Amino acid sequence: MSLCLHVTVSPYLYVSMSTFSCPTASMPLSHPLSHAPIFLSCVPMSSCPYFGRTEVIDNCLNPDFLHKFVLDYCFEERKNLRFDLYDVDSKTPDLSKHDFLGQAFCTLGEIVGSAGSRLEKPLMMGTATTHPRGRRPAPAASNGGILGKKCGTIILLAEELGNCRDVATLQFCANKLDKKDFFGKSDPFMVFYRSNEDGTFTICHKTEVVRNTLNPVWAAFAIPVRALCNGDHDRAIKVEVYDWDRDGSHDFIGEFTTSYRELAQGQSHLNVYEVVNPRKKMKKKKYLNSGTVTLLSFTVEAEHTFLDYIRGGTQLNFTVAIDFTASNGNPSQPTSLHYLSPFQLNAYSLALRAVGDIIQDYDSDKMFPALGFGAKVPPDGHVSHEFPLNGDASNPACHGIAGVLEAYQRSLRRVQLYGPTNFAPVVNHVARSAATVLDGSQYFVLLIITDGVISDMAQTKEAIVNAAKLPMSIIIVGVGQAEFDAMVELDGDDIRISSRGKVAERDIVQFVPFRDYMSGGPGAGLSMAGLAREVLAEIPDQLLSYMKARGIKPPPIPPIISPKRSPPRLYVELPRVWPSPTV
C-alpha cells in the first residue's frame, strides 16, 4: 500500500544563538533571536544528503513554515527521517555556512503510529564529528552546542493528502427509449465519460445490458468520485445510451450531459434527462428526444484507508511465536539455525528484526508477547507449544523488539529443543486475545518463525478458519532449507483455506521463505528489507477487510493537545517510493 502524506512540523526552541546557550525548558529566553532566519531540512537517511528545505523566516523562535515536502508512506517499509534546524546567517544555500540549532530523528512509521499521528521529539545537538559534506566540523562542534543537549522540541503531525476518496453509488432507469431492433425492442446500456482539461472525454463506467426493453432499470453501481469527475464537482459528465448488438456494432440511441453536483442532488425533477440524438435533431424539426433517463438514487461515502484507522487510534498488537523443535539443530553448534554467534544474528533473530522493527511503530506501549513452541521446558521437562520466552506465564510480554530478542536468547539456554511442530496452540492463544476486542480499536498480528514441516495441519487449519472472523493476521516465515509446501497451502492466496467444510471468511495468512531474501554479503541487508516488505504488505488490506466486513468505521482522530507555548506549524507533505535502509 502506497499513499502520499504531508507532515506538520512545529518546532519551538530553548536556544539563543546570540549567547550560544541552551537554557532548560523552564528557563525564559533572555536573548531573543534577532534577525535569525530559520529553515528545516527533511532527510531520508538512506538516500541523498538532504531531501528538501523550507523557506526562511526572520527573527522567530516558533517559525510558521509554509513549504510542503511530499513523502510516500508504505506500511511495509521503514522510512528514517532526520529534521535539522538552522539559524541562517547569509543567503548561501550551503548548510555548513549557517549556525546549527539542533536535530531530531524518527521513522515515518513512528509519526503515523502515534496517537492522532502526532509525535513529539526532542530537538538535540548533533553528535557527528564532521559535516555531512565533509568540509567543516559538524555544527554541534563548531557552533558552541553541547553534544547530546536538548535544545527544544519538534512536534510532527502526519496527515494523508486530501485527494478525493469518496465513492458514489448511483442507479438509473430509462423510459420510452428508441426501438432499434427489427424483431424486438432494444437492449440498452449506458456509457459514462469524464471530461478532460483539453475538452476530450475519457470513459469511466459502462453499465450492464438490459435485454429487450425500452424501459430498462439498471443495477446500482459504485464508482470513485475521482474517476467520475476527477474531484471537480462541476466538470461535465457525458452519458451515451446504446442498443447492444451481438456483433459489436452497437446502435447509438442518444446522449445527455450532467455533472457530479447535479447528480448529488439525488432523485428529483432536476435529474431527469432527455436522451438526444444530435443527428436526428438536425434532420427532424419535430424531434424532441429518444427517451428519458432518470436518476433513481445517489449516495456517497468515504472509502476508508488503513491510515484512517491508525490515525483514529487503532493499535497493532504484535505477538511472536518461535519454533524450538529439535530439527533446528543443537544451538551450541554453528550449523544450528538457533546458533548464537557473537558476530552476527541468526536467521530467527534477523526475521524478527526485519518484521518487528517496522510493526513496533504502531504499538503504543511497545510490549510484545513472545511465545515458543516444540520444546521441553523447566522445571518438569514437559513438552510445551505455548510457553512464554520471558518465563512469566501470566504476562509473556517483552519490552520492545530488543526485549523479545533477549528473552529468545535466554530461552535457548534453559529449554531443551524437542518437537513436534504444532501451530494451533499459538494461533489459538492470540485468537483468544483478539476475540475480546472486536470493536476495531485493536488488531492482532502473529509472527510465526519456523524451520520445519507442520505436524498439526488439521488443527491449525481449524484454528485459522476460526481466527479469520477475528481482528487478526498471521505471518509465517520459514527458515532453513526444508520444504514448505504445507505453508503455501495455509497462505490461501490461490485457494481459500477450509476446515470441516467451512471456508475461512478472510485470507489472513502470509507465508514467506526466509531463504529467498538471504543473499549473503553486502546485499543481505537489502534482502532483509525485501523480506519485511513481502511479509507485511498484506496487513493493511487484511485489517481493512475485517473492518469492512464488520461495518466498523474509523474513530474520530483524537484532539491535538498543544504545548503551553503553542508553536506555529510547518507543513511537510509526505515521494513515492524511497529505498529502505538495511536491517
URFENJO-V551176 format. One record per backbone hydrogen bond with DSSP energy under -1.0 kcal/mol. NH is the residue of the N-H (numbers start at 1). CO is the residue of the C=O. If there is no record, write none. Layout:
[[NH/CO] [NH/CO]]
This chain:
[[3/73] [5/71] [6/159] [7/572] [8/157] [9/570] [10/155] [12/153] [14/151] [16/21] [19/16] [20/16] [21/16] [27/24] [38/57] [41/84] [42/52] [43/82] [45/80] [47/44] [51/42] [54/40] [71/5] [72/575] [73/3] [77/74] [81/106] [83/104] [84/41] [85/102] [86/39] [87/99] [88/37] [97/94] [98/95] [99/87] [101/85] [102/85] [103/124] [104/83] [106/81] [108/79] [111/107] [112/108] [113/109] [117/114] [118/115] [119/156] [121/154] [123/152] [124/103] [125/149] [131/136] [134/131] [142/138] [143/139] [148/125] [149/146] [151/123] [153/12] [154/121] [155/10] [156/119] [157/8] [158/117] [159/6] [161/4] [163/161] [167/301] [168/223] [169/299] [170/221] [171/297] [173/294] [174/216] [175/292] [177/214] [178/290] [181/185] [189/242] [191/240] [192/205] [193/238] [194/202] [195/236] [196/200] [199/196] [202/194] [204/192] [205/192] [207/190] [210/188] [213/186] [218/172] [221/170] [223/168] [225/166] [228/224] [229/225] [230/226] [232/229] [235/232] [237/258] [238/193] [239/256] [240/191] [241/254] [242/189] [243/251] [244/187] [248/245] [250/248] [251/243] [253/241] [254/241] [255/276] [256/239] [258/237] [261/233] [263/259] [264/260] [265/262] [266/263] [271/268] [273/293] [275/291] [276/255] [281/277] [282/278] [283/279] [284/280] [290/275] [292/175] [293/273] [294/173] [295/271] [296/171] [297/171] [299/169] [301/167] [303/165] [309/305] [310/306] [311/307] [312/308] [313/310] [314/309] [315/441] [316/362] [317/443] [319/445] [320/369] [321/447] [322/371] [323/449] [324/373] [326/418] [328/325] [329/326] [333/330] [336/333] [337/328] [339/336] [341/339] [350/346] [351/347] [352/348] [353/349] [354/350] [355/351] [356/352] [357/353] [359/355] [360/356] [361/358] [362/359] [363/360] [368/398] [370/396] [371/320] [372/387] [373/322] [374/384] [375/384] [376/416] [377/382] [381/377] [384/375] [387/372] [389/370] [391/388] [398/368] [400/366] [403/399] [404/400] [405/401] [406/402] [407/403] [408/404] [409/405] [410/406] [411/407] [412/408] [414/411] [415/411] [416/376] [418/324] [418/374] [422/420] [427/423] [428/424] [429/425] [430/426] [431/427] [432/428] [433/429] [434/430] [435/431] [436/433] [437/434] [443/315] [444/471] [445/317] [446/473] [447/319] [448/475] [449/321] [450/477] [455/421] [460/456] [461/457] [462/458] [463/459] [464/460] [465/461] [466/462] [467/463] [468/464] [469/466] [470/467] [472/470] [473/444] [474/508] [475/446] [476/510] [477/448] [478/512] [479/450] [488/484] [489/485] [490/486] [491/487] [492/488] [499/502] [502/499] [504/497] [510/474] [512/476] [514/478] [516/513] [517/514] [524/521] [527/523] [528/524] [529/525] [530/526] [531/527] [532/528] [533/529] [534/530] [535/531] [536/532] [537/533] [539/536] [542/538] [543/539] [544/540] [545/541] [546/542] [547/543] [548/544] [549/545] [550/546] [551/548] [552/547] [566/564] [570/9] [572/7] [574/5]]
